[in-house]
Amino acid sequence: MIANDLDALGELLHPQLSYTHSNALMDSKESYIASLANGVVRYMSVDREDTAVTEIGDTAVITGTAAFTVHARGTDITINSRYSSVWLKNDGRWQFFVWHNTPFPK
């Protein structure tokens, strides 16, 4: 990713981001941005289905299923999974707070 994209992403991420990958590894805001900047993970495509958004006050929960194609540590992989995402409204703007991704059994 280029610096401007990472700066824009940084604005969308909550300072206390908790990002749980499909392999159960976790990232903070800082480690997630670093993995993208260093090319450890590169998202190639995301095909989402069954997306549902529930907004309650200053919290939004997004759930659905998706096929993620990523280039991770030198290998292209596709992960079919169910995900949950939580966004919080801070000072009138939405920020990405929690991600959890569970792969479907093979």
C-alpha positions as CSV (number, residue, x, y, z in Angstrom):
1,M,0.0,0.0,0.0
2,I,1.2,3.5,-0.6
3,A,1.6,6.0,2.3
4,N,-1.5,8.1,1.5
5,D,-3.6,4.9,1.5
6,L,-2.1,3.9,4.9
7,D,-2.7,7.4,6.3
8,A,-6.4,7.2,5.2
9,L,-6.7,3.7,6.7
10,G,-5.2,4.9,9.9
11,E,-7.9,7.5,10.2
12,L,-10.6,4.8,9.9
13,L,-9.0,2.5,12.5
14,H,-9.9,3.0,16.2
15,P,-6.8,3.6,18.4
16,Q,-7.7,0.4,20.3
17,L,-8.4,-1.8,17.2
18,S,-8.5,-5.5,17.9
19,Y,-8.1,-7.5,14.6
20,T,-8.4,-11.2,14.9
21,H,-7.3,-13.1,11.7
22,S,-8.7,-16.4,10.5
23,N,-5.6,-18.2,12.0
24,A,-6.3,-16.6,15.4
25,L,-3.4,-14.3,15.3
26,M,-4.2,-10.8,16.5
27,D,-3.2,-7.3,15.5
28,S,-3.4,-3.9,17.1
29,K,-3.9,-0.8,15.0
30,E,-0.1,-0.4,14.8
31,S,0.8,-4.0,13.9
32,Y,-2.0,-4.2,11.4
33,I,-0.9,-1.1,9.5
34,A,2.7,-2.3,9.7
35,S,1.8,-5.7,8.2
36,L,0.2,-3.9,5.2
37,A,3.0,-1.4,4.8
38,N,5.6,-4.2,4.9
39,G,3.7,-6.4,2.5
40,V,3.3,-9.2,5.0
41,V,-0.3,-9.3,4.0
42,R,-1.8,-8.0,0.7
43,Y,-5.5,-8.3,0.1
44,M,-6.1,-9.3,-3.5
45,S,-10.0,-9.5,-3.4
46,V,-12.9,-9.8,-1.1
47,D,-16.3,-11.2,-2.2
48,R,-18.9,-10.6,0.5
49,E,-22.4,-12.2,0.9
50,D,-25.1,-12.2,3.5
51,T,-24.0,-8.8,4.8
52,A,-26.1,-7.4,7.7
53,V,-25.6,-4.2,9.5
54,T,-27.1,-3.5,12.9
55,E,-26.7,0.0,14.3
56,I,-27.4,0.7,17.9
57,G,-26.6,4.2,19.0
58,D,-22.9,4.9,18.4
59,T,-22.1,1.2,17.6
60,A,-22.6,-0.7,14.4
61,V,-22.1,-4.5,14.0
62,I,-21.5,-5.9,10.6
63,T,-21.8,-9.6,10.0
64,G,-21.6,-11.8,6.9
65,T,-19.7,-14.3,4.9
66,A,-16.8,-13.7,2.5
67,A,-14.1,-15.2,0.4
68,F,-10.8,-13.4,1.0
69,T,-8.0,-13.9,-1.4
70,V,-4.7,-12.7,0.2
71,H,-1.0,-12.8,-0.5
72,A,0.4,-13.7,2.9
73,R,4.1,-14.4,3.6
74,G,4.8,-15.3,0.0
75,T,1.7,-17.5,-0.7
76,D,-1.7,-16.7,-2.3
77,I,-4.5,-18.2,-0.3
78,T,-8.3,-18.0,-0.3
79,I,-10.2,-18.0,3.0
80,N,-13.9,-18.7,3.0
81,S,-15.3,-17.5,6.3
82,R,-17.9,-15.8,8.5
83,Y,-16.9,-12.5,9.9
84,S,-18.0,-9.9,12.5
85,S,-16.9,-6.3,12.5
86,V,-17.7,-3.6,15.1
87,W,-17.5,0.1,14.3
88,L,-17.8,2.9,16.9
89,K,-18.8,6.5,16.2
90,N,-16.2,8.9,17.8
91,D,-16.6,12.6,17.5
92,G,-19.2,12.2,14.7
93,R,-17.1,9.8,12.6
94,W,-17.1,6.0,12.3
95,Q,-14.0,4.0,13.3
96,F,-13.2,0.3,12.8
97,F,-12.9,-1.2,16.3
98,V,-13.1,-5.0,16.2
99,W,-12.7,-7.7,13.5
100,H,-13.1,-11.4,14.0
101,N,-12.9,-13.9,11.1
102,T,-13.8,-17.6,11.4
103,P,-13.0,-19.9,8.5
104,F,-15.5,-22.5,7.4
105,P,-14.4,-26.1,8.0
106,K,-13.0,-27.8,4.9
